[in-house]
């Protein structure tokens, strides 16, 4: 008998790391799949809630140009905090450095962040931030879609000399389910933005990012500002707003440590929702997440790109 050929149509899995806060600005634990409603371009979706800890793949893009030479030494000392608070036992990390050149200092398959950061040093004057982000997204695209994909910038919220466009980086991150976070240094001649995240008064579990009901009102103000970033804002703000991440600022070693811990709080406290869109229309899809809890505040990515 003649075999009927099988037609394979690519199906796109969309993942949505989602933070939920109570009315009084505390992380809200214990929600179930029935508590969430996801609309994709206004259409309700059949959603899965992953209730187990999801391993994370983090690509760090670290500025090492001369403009940040005074900060490079204490960025180099932050490796152990990144390994402990962001990567964890089940996670993995790659390190991309950028100045006048973009270099993969550590691939996903080898070594630890602490060892890789000990080798970085400042050189060059341009800062090819966008090109570094593109390289990081390419590395993340090769990791399994079952993992949480994160791009974390550490540097100034600016680009100098990249060949790639910011719009291409944003679209690439959205297509590959990559959430962008940024730990930002002040640019020369600009005032320091004071949105550092203090961990004083939090328990050990809350510092680690477990659903411990921490009062994170300061973090909510940062999330609100990131979510409302204008198109004319700096590149970090545009990328974090588009993908559901956050931008925190630092200029001291302690502030960097607290910003790393705050990012860990977000990663480990997020609900991971996923679905296969019931519409395969190419182009940008808007996403809206509703939670069946009065007064709850929900933060996630606002949309994604679906390719032909």
Long-range contacts (C-beta under 8 A, 24 or more apart in sequence): 9-280, 11-276, 11-280, 12-276, 12-277, 12-280, 12-306, 12-307, 13-145, 13-177, 13-274, 13-275, 13-276, 14-40, 14-177, 14-274, 14-275, 14-276, 14-277, 14-285, 14-287, 14-304, 15-145, 15-148, 15-177, 15-272, 15-273, 15-274, 16-244, 16-272, 16-273, 16-274, 16-287, 16-289, 16-300, 16-301, 17-148, 17-179, 17-244, 17-267, 17-270, 17-271, 17-272, 17-300, 17-301, 18-244, 18-270, 18-271, 18-272, 18-273, 18-289, 18-298, 18-299, 18-300, 19-223, 19-266, 19-269, 19-270, 19-271, 19-298, 19-299, 19-300, 20-271, 20-291, 20-293, 20-296, 20-297, 20-298, 20-299, 21-216, 21-220, 21-296, 21-297, 21-298, 21-299, 22-293, 22-295, 22-296, 22-297, 23-294, 23-295, 23-296, 23-297, 24-215, 25-215, 25-216, 25-217, 25-220, 25-297, 26-213, 26-214, 26-215, 26-216, 27-211, 27-212, 27-213, 27-214, 27-216, 27-265, 27-269, 28-211, 28-213, 28-293, 28-296, 29-211, 29-212, 29-213, 30-211, 31-271, 31-291, 31-293, 34-292, 35-291, 35-292, 35-293, 36-271, 36-273, 36-289, 36-290, 36-291, 36-292, 37-289, 37-290, 37-291, 37-292, 38-273, 38-275, 38-287, 38-288, 38-289, 38-290, 39-287, 39-288, 39-289, 39-290, 40-275, 40-277, 40-278, 40-279, 40-285, 40-286, 40-287, 41-279, 41-281, 41-285, 41-286, 42-286, 42-288, 43-278, 43-279, 45-275, 45-277, 45-278, 46-275, 46-276, 46-278, 47-273, 47-274, 47-275, 48-273, 48-274, 48-275, 49-271, 49-272, 49-273, 50-272, 50-273, 50-274, 53-90, 53-268, 54-146, 54-147, 54-148, 54-272, 55-90, 55-91, 55-92, 55-146, 55-147, 55-148, 56-86, 56-87, 56-88, 56-90, 56-91, 56-92, 56-147, 56-148, 56-149, 56-150, 56-267, 57-91, 57-92, 57-93, 57-94, 57-108, 57-140, 57-143, 57-147, 57-148, 57-149, 57-150, 58-82, 58-86, 58-87, 58-91, 58-92, 58-93, 58-94, 58-150, 58-151, 58-152, 59-93, 59-94, 59-95, 59-96, 59-136, 59-137, 59-139, 59-140, 59-150, 59-151, 59-152, 60-93, 60-94, 60-95, 60-96, 60-113, 60-136, 60-152, 60-154, 61-96, 61-97, 61-98, 61-129, 61-132, 61-133, 61-135, 61-136, 61-151, 61-152, 61-153, 61-154, 61-155, 62-95, 62-96, 62-97, 62-98, 62-117, 62-120, 62-153, 62-154, 62-155, 63-97, 63-98, 63-99, 63-127, 63-129, 63-153, 63-154, 63-155, 63-156, 63-185, 64-97, 64-98, 64-99, 64-120, 64-121, 64-122, 64-123, 64-124, 65-98, 65-99, 65-100, 65-122, 65-123, 65-124, 65-125, 65-126, 65-127, 66-99, 66-122, 66-123, 66-124, 66-125, 67-125, 67-127, 67-156, 67-187, 67-188, 68-122, 68-155, 68-156, 68-185, 69-122, 71-185, 71-251, 72-120, 72-121, 72-122, 74-252, 74-253, 74-256, 75-117, 75-120, 75-154, 75-256, 76-117, 76-118, 76-120, 77-117, 77-253, 78-117, 78-253, 78-256, 78-257, 78-260, 79-112, 79-113, 79-114, 79-115, 79-116, 79-117, 79-118, 80-114, 81-257, 81-260, 81-261, 82-113, 82-114, 82-117, 82-260, 83-112, 83-113, 83-114, 85-207, 85-208, 85-209, 85-260, 85-261, 85-263, 85-264, 86-150, 86-152, 86-260, 86-263, 86-264, 86-267, 87-113, 88-268, 92-143, 92-147, 94-136, 94-139, 96-132, 96-135, 96-136, 96-139, 97-132, 98-127, 98-128, 98-129, 98-131, 98-132, 98-155, 99-123, 99-124, 99-125, 99-126, 99-127, 99-128, 100-124, 100-125, 100-126, 100-128, 100-161, 101-128, 102-128, 102-131, 102-132, 102-135, 104-135, 104-139, 107-139, 108-139, 108-143, 125-160, 126-160, 126-161, 127-155, 127-156, 127-158, 127-159, 127-160, 127-161, 128-159, 128-160, 128-161, 128-162, 128-163, 129-153, 129-155, 129-156, 129-158, 129-159, 129-160, 129-162, 129-235, 130-159, 130-162, 130-164, 130-165, 130-166, 130-168, 130-169, 130-235, 131-162, 131-163, 131-164, 133-164, 133-169, 133-173, 133-180, 133-239, 134-164, 134-168, 134-169, 134-172, 137-169, 137-172, 137-173, 137-176, 137-178, 140-176, 140-178, 141-176, 145-177, 148-179, 148-267, 148-272, 149-176, 149-177, 149-178, 149-179, 150-178, 150-179, 150-180, 150-181, 150-245, 150-267, 151-178, 151-179, 151-180, 151-181, 152-180, 152-181, 152-182, 152-183, 152-263, 153-180, 153-181, 153-182, 153-183, 153-184, 153-236, 153-239, 154-182, 154-183, 154-185, 155-184, 155-185, 156-184, 156-185, 156-186, 156-187, 157-182, 157-184, 157-187, 157-234, 157-235, 157-236, 157-237, 157-247, 158-187, 158-234, 158-235, 159-235, 166-235, 166-238, 166-239, 169-239, 170-238, 170-239, 170-242, 170-243, 171-305, 173-239, 173-242, 173-243, 174-242, 174-243, 174-284, 174-301, 174-303, 174-304, 174-305, 175-304, 175-305, 175-306, 175-307, 177-304, 178-243, 179-243, 179-244, 179-245, 179-301, 180-236, 180-239, 180-240, 180-242, 180-243, 180-245, 181-240, 181-245, 181-246, 181-247, 181-263, 181-266, 182-236, 182-239, 182-240, 182-245, 182-246, 182-247, 182-248, 183-247, 183-248, 183-249, 183-250, 183-256, 183-259, 183-260, 183-263, 184-236, 184-247, 184-248, 184-249, 184-250, 185-249, 185-250, 185-251, 186-249, 186-251, 192-249, 192-251, 193-249, 194-249, 195-221, 195-222, 195-225, 195-248, 195-249, 196-248, 196-249, 196-250, 196-255, 196-258, 196-259, 197-222, 197-248, 197-258, 197-259, 197-261, 197-262, 198-258, 199-258, 199-261, 199-262, 206-265, 207-261, 207-265, 208-264, 208-265, 208-268, 209-261, 209-264, 209-265, 209-266, 209-267, 209-268, 209-269, 210-268, 210-269, 211-269, 214-265, 216-265, 219-246, 219-262, 219-265, 219-266, 220-297, 222-246, 222-247, 222-248, 223-299, 227-299, 227-302, 241-302, 242-301, 242-302, 242-303, 243-301, 244-299, 244-300, 244-301, 244-302, 273-300, 277-306, 280-306, 281-306, 282-306, 282-307, 282-308
